[in-house]
Protein backbone atom coordinates (compact mmCIF):
# COMPACT_ATOMS: atom_id res chain seq x y z
CA UNK A 1 0.00 0.00 0.00
CA UNK A 2 1.45 3.33 -0.94
CA UNK A 3 1.20 6.59 0.93
CA UNK A 4 -0.84 8.10 -1.90
CA UNK A 5 -3.63 5.56 -1.37
CA UNK A 6 -4.40 6.95 2.07
CA UNK A 7 -6.63 9.96 2.31
CA UNK A 8 -4.90 12.50 4.53
CA UNK A 9 -6.91 13.67 7.52
CA UNK A 10 -8.26 17.20 7.47
CA UNK A 11 -7.39 19.72 10.14
CA UNK A 12 -10.95 19.57 11.43
CA UNK A 13 -10.94 15.79 11.79
CA UNK A 14 -7.56 15.80 13.52
CA UNK A 15 -8.57 18.36 16.12
CA UNK A 16 -12.15 17.26 16.70
CA UNK A 17 -11.04 14.02 18.37
CA UNK A 18 -9.10 15.74 21.12
CA UNK A 19 -10.68 19.08 21.90
CA UNK A 20 -10.33 18.54 25.66
CA UNK A 21 -6.76 17.24 25.82
CA UNK A 22 -3.94 19.55 24.84
CA UNK A 23 -1.42 16.70 25.07
CA UNK A 24 -3.39 14.66 22.55
CA UNK A 25 -3.74 17.71 20.32
CA UNK A 26 0.02 18.26 20.43
CA UNK A 27 0.67 14.63 19.50
CA UNK A 28 -1.81 14.84 16.63
CA UNK A 29 -0.22 18.06 15.39
CA UNK A 30 3.20 16.44 15.53
CA UNK A 31 1.89 13.38 13.64
CA UNK A 32 0.55 15.70 10.96
CA UNK A 33 4.00 17.29 10.54
CA UNK A 34 5.71 13.87 10.52
CA UNK A 35 3.32 12.45 7.90
CA UNK A 36 3.86 15.45 5.62
CA UNK A 37 7.62 15.09 6.03
CA UNK A 38 7.40 11.36 5.26
CA UNK A 39 5.46 12.15 2.07
CA UNK A 40 8.39 14.28 0.88
CA UNK A 41 11.23 12.15 2.30
CA UNK A 42 10.18 8.56 3.11
CA UNK A 43 12.44 6.66 5.49
CA UNK A 44 12.26 3.74 7.92
CA UNK A 45 13.37 5.98 10.77
CA UNK A 46 10.57 8.44 10.18
CA UNK A 47 8.01 5.62 9.89
CA UNK A 48 9.25 4.31 13.26
CA UNK A 49 8.82 7.74 14.86
CA UNK A 50 5.29 8.01 13.44
CA UNK A 51 4.51 4.53 14.79
CA UNK A 52 5.85 5.54 18.20
CA UNK A 53 3.65 8.66 18.40
CA UNK A 54 0.55 6.80 17.15
CA UNK A 55 1.11 4.17 19.84
CA UNK A 56 1.57 6.89 22.43
CA UNK A 57 -1.65 8.56 21.30
CA UNK A 58 -3.62 5.29 21.42
CA UNK A 59 -2.28 4.44 24.90
CA UNK A 60 -3.15 7.88 26.30
CA UNK A 61 -5.69 7.84 29.15
CA UNK A 62 -8.00 10.28 27.34
CA UNK A 63 -7.86 8.59 23.93
CA UNK A 64 -11.04 6.50 24.12
CA UNK A 65 -13.02 9.32 25.72
CA UNK A 66 -12.20 11.84 23.01
CA UNK A 67 -11.46 9.92 19.79
CA UNK A 68 -14.59 9.99 17.66
CA UNK A 69 -13.45 6.99 15.59
CA UNK A 70 -10.66 5.12 17.41
CA UNK A 71 -10.53 2.38 14.76
CA UNK A 72 -9.00 4.89 12.32
CA UNK A 73 -6.00 5.29 14.58
CA UNK A 74 -5.50 1.53 14.76
CA UNK A 75 -5.70 1.37 10.95
CA UNK A 76 -3.10 4.13 10.68
CA UNK A 77 -0.87 2.31 13.16
CA UNK A 78 -1.07 -0.88 11.07
CA UNK A 79 -0.23 1.09 7.90
CA UNK A 80 2.82 2.74 9.44
CA UNK A 81 4.09 -0.54 10.88
CA UNK A 82 3.93 -1.98 7.36
CA UNK A 83 6.09 0.89 6.08
CA UNK A 84 8.98 -0.20 8.29
CA UNK A 85 11.19 -2.61 6.36
N, C-alpha and C positions, 0 to 999 in steps of 0.2 A: 504494500500500500504506500503510495507516495504522499508527500505532504500536501500536494495540490488537490488531492481527493478529499481532504477534510475541509469543511466549511469553517472558516475562522469565526470565533465568537465575536459578537458586537460588544461595544463598550457597555451598552445597557444590560445585556445578558450577563456580562462579567460582574458588574457591580450590584445587580439586583439580588444575587444570591447571598451577599454578605453585608447588607446595609447596616447591621448592628455590630459588626466586629471589624475594627480597624486593622487588626492583625491579619485577618483573612483577606481583607481588601488589599493590603500591602502585598501579600503573597500572590494574589490574583494579578495585581498590576505587574509584579516582577515576572510572573509566568507569561504575561502578554509580551513584555520586552524580550524575554528569552526566546519565545516562539518566533517572533519577528526576526530576531538575530539568526536563529536556526534556518529560517527560510532563505536568508541571504548567504549564510556560511554554515552549512550542515557539518556536524562533527559528532563523534561518539561522546566526547566529553560534555558537550552542550546538551545532548540528549539525556545523559546521566544526571546533569544538574536539573533539567526540567522534570525528570522522573522523581528526583529527591523532593523538589518543591511540591509536586502534585501529591506525593505520599504524605508530606507534612500537612498539606491542606486537608486531605481526607482524614487524617488522624486527629485533627484539631477538635477540641471539645465542642465547639459551636458549629461544626460542619453540618451535621444532620439537621440541626434546628434551623439553619439559615439557607442551606442549598435547596433551591427549588426543584432541581432534577439531579440528585446525587449520582444517578447511573451514568450521566455524561462524563463526570470526572473519572469514574472507573474505566470507561471506554477510552478516554484520553490517556490514562495511565497505561493501559494495555498497548495502545498505539506507540507511545514513547518508549516503552520497554522493548518493543519490536524493532525500534530504530537503532538500538544498541547492538553492535555486531558481536 
